[in-house]
Amino acid sequence: MKHATISDVAKEVGVSATTISSFLNGRYNKMSSATRRKINDTIVQMNYRPFASARDMRSRQTKTIAVIMGDTSNLFSSFLFTGIYNVFQPLGYSVLLLNVSNAAREEDQGIDRLLAQRVDGLIIQPSQGNFKAYEKILKNATPLVMVDRECQDQPTSVAKVVTNNFSSSLELGVELGNRGYQSIVLICRIKAISAQTQRINGFQKAAEANRVHIQVINTDGHDDSWLAKQLSKAMGNRQQKTVFVTLMGPLLFKLLTFFKKNHLTFPIDAGLLSFDDWDWSQFVGDGIDLMEQNPMEMGRRAGKLLYQAINQENDPDLIVDQVPAKRIAGSSL
């Protein structure tokens, strides 16, 4: 079967080969969005790769790896990327960062561009729930490590680095039940796939055994005024001992704002607990109870696994690397 060339793609799209080259190198300033979409779709349809042979691609290392993240607007992503960067930068690699805003289409297009640029490997915080979306990476013989979020049907040949989200949440749920909390309000932001889902599952499992009421408030697609109304409703039943749990760090700020505006104090009016990525909250009141993740260590381990995969030094026994979260005691429960 004849492999598509850059000229073939240009002819199909109706542009010059120079325009295709500009697209592959991320130079879009003189290109309309419609042209970009048409080029991307044509590259996918024609299965175009600058070096079509997988063997050829691997023998021409670019000393460049790429990190694809669902959302770079939070500290978790910053620490995660730093951990990866600290592995590869001393080894002479360039490390690209791509934010896809938790959007499947953006992620698909980004993967196609990066494969066309012949990156030596990919670390992905997935935005799609089934691994089928990432099979083209394996078909292209590009080393891959998944991080933070878990996909369905991921093959055992692909390593992943995650936090112990389910077990740590299960332990927290049991602890809250033992402290006498009758209602647990979980505040999350889930668009499609998220590590927060496993946390919800852990709390729900604990609640079943302790007969604790669970309420989930998903803020995705809603503004702060909507959230405030939901929190007010959750506070309505003062006869139940209630605790609010934010399942990601940025939501803790919103919850603290609600408490302040409504002159509420913790743990008197309600308990407060949060998953977070650093211990800044120790300076709020007498400190907030946390389940602290370690995204920098997750990034370091993911980087190490990818480097081993690039050099075909994979450890077949290390398919899932789990970085435990740490319970930080405060005075908010």
ABEGO torsion letter per residue (X at the ends): XBBBBAAAAAAAAGBBAAAAAAAAAGBAAABBAAAAAAAAAAAAAAGBBABABAAAAAABBAGBBBBBBABAABAAAAAAAAAAAAAAAAAGBBBBBBBAGGBAAAAAAAAAAAAAAGBABBBBBBABABAAAAAAAAAAGBBBBBBGBBBBGBBAABBBBBBBAAAAAAAAAAAAAAAGBABBBBBBBBABBBAAAAAAAAAAAAAAAAGBBBBBBBABGBBAAAAAAAAAAAAABAABBBBBBBABAAAAAAAAAAAAAAGBBOAAABBBBBBBABAAAAABEAEBBBBBBBAAAAAAAAAAAAAAAAAGABBAABABBBBBBBBBBBAAX
